[in-house]
Amino acid sequence: MRYLVAISSVLICIAMGVPSPSWGAHGLSMNGALKYPADFQQFSYSSPLAKVGGKLVLHDIGGFDKMNPFTLKGQEPYGLETFVFDPLAVASLDEPFSEYGLIAKDIAVAEDKMSMTFTLHPDARFSDGTPVTVEDVAYSLATLKGPTVHPFYPYYYRDISGSEIVDATRIRFLFSKANRELPMIACQIPIFSKNSFPGDAGEAEFLTPPIGSGPYVVDKVEQGRAITYKRNPEYWARNHPTRKGMFNYDTITVKYYKDQVVAVEAFKAGEFDVLSVNIAKQWARDLEGPRFESKELVKKLFPHHNNAGMQGFLMNTRKPMFQDKKVRKAIGLALDFEWTNNALFYGQYTRSESFFSNSYLAATGLPEGLELEYLSTYKNELPPEVFTTPLKAPVTDGTAGLRKNLREAMALLKDAGYSIKDGVLVNKNGEPFAFEIILVNPSFERVMAAYVGNLEKLGMKVSYRTIDSTLYTERLKSFDFDMIVAAYGQSQSPGNEQRNFWHSEAADQPGSNNYAGIKSKAVDYLIDKIIYAGNQEELVAASRALDRVLWYGYYLVPNWYMSGHRIAYHNKFSMPEVLPDYYAPLQLIMTWWLK
């Protein structure tokens, strides 16, 4: 018998500045319009034909040493939070600003936007059969705002000041500031049982499988080598409209490999079922042969409309050598993207020219209107280029392209006080300009070989090496590196996560993603403008302004992106007819089923 949540049919608009009473709703939309009505049966990118059963085998790189995804120390296994923990509400993958209730049957945002109330679904259960209670929700929020979890969570949930239990089925979250995105953020909180972790959730025994309310439970653990999740046959939301047609496998096993090169060969040998490819050479050259010709193995580009964000060779400005902006700009001029894309990537990529690549939030032309107003607040502290020069990555087309860029780079280095002595770039004290690039993926070594060669033409002494993924993660958490390849994914509606990426407070917080060590009053100001934007116009203006300030801070050397997911798979799956718009590969695979 089909099960549908008994929920209110009244929709709610949480966009700031739009009068909206405190009505209950089955979902939230930042633009005031939900695609799916209260009685919807399932998302359009899932299929009513989906069948349940069978085994899915995936892979990951490195290893894991804990079963608690919320702590700073250690590495949890791939998929743990997704498979085991349900949130209060679920984002729709074909709408940019909408979420639909899951554990929360009913959602009400106060008229003054300073609180919201969740009514819990009466059927919500943890995997041990106990009901999800308002006390569990309060415990989850308090823990994720506390001092023992990964610092990302307190940053992200900072403006949720606390909670108060209204009655046995309702809990109210209190906000410290009005923030149009905050109700959406509150809905994303993963809910775990008070009994899930012994003692404090942030200090739990690392290898104790947690108790969640999600579609799977941890079944078998081979520490650091593999983990198997088993579909919970009593999963309370198996017929919920936000889960219908998804999570269709009886078991999901994740096997671990040393690196992606080894993983590709393992995939072709049949050791696992699906491979998301992020290396152009592997896609163009390694995934070929009789098994692909016979369609036993398939590789397919799945288009998406994701905000591509930014990937780049990031410099740690905590290091003295990278504290001068002229030096950072010079290092960026040494990347020959055109040669790299053609010679190494088979022309598959587009150069990143924004921290919000492939998005309407990317800065274009020169700033004007509200964007210019925001930037003018710190005009005396910002580089003139922010106001006078559109965002444009260096190009090396033509025979003199790279040579011209290197001459410009050398002039910048001389202005910064460096000179060439016996072929080596040295500072005023005669100390050589030397740094190390650490990698976690050996496939990047061929990219770095050419790039380092260009840096050496400037007299720099640069080395690069691939290190163990666990060590790499720990070094990033403590900011113990000179240069890394960093990726910053962005959503269609940026918000609190920007604090973790760029804010001054995050620069000294171990485990934050402010790897560059950015400390800028202008950046902090623009982050607040993004988080507390009262409407879409303000959000766009603040995002584009931040884009310009980050770009002309030269904190990283912009890389590249593509507007599709490259996925290879064994031809054993059926798929929905409709693709989502905004999704990651794992989210897509969770809508598939075995033939």
Secondary structure, DSSP 8 states (H G I E B T S, - for coil): -----------EE--TTS-----EESEEETTS--SS-TT--S-TTS-TT----SEEEEEEES----S-TT-SSS---TTHHHHH--BSEEE-TTSSSEEEESSEEEEEE-TTSSEEEEEE-TT-B-TTS-B--HHHHHHHHHHHTSTTS-THHHHHTTTEEEEEE-SSSEEEEEESS--TTHHHHHHT-B---TTTSSS-GGG--TTS----SSSEEEEEEETTTEEEEEE-TT-TTTTSTTTTT-S--SEEEEEEESSHHHHHHHHHTTS-SEEEE--HHIIIIIS-SHHHHTTSEEEEEEE-----BEEEEEE-TTSGGG-SHHHHHHHHHT--HHHHHHHTSTT--EE--STTBTSTTS--SS--HHHHHHHHTTGGGS-THHHH---------STTHHHHHHHHHHHHHHHTT-EEETTEEE-TTS-B-EEEEEES-GGGHHHHHHHHHHHHHTT-EEEEEE--HHHHHHHHHTT--SEEEEEE---SS--THHHHHH-HHHHTSTT-S-TT----HHHHHHHHHHHT-SSHHHHHHHHHHHHHHHHTTT-EEE-EE-SEEEEEEES-EE--SS--SS--HHHHHTT-EE-
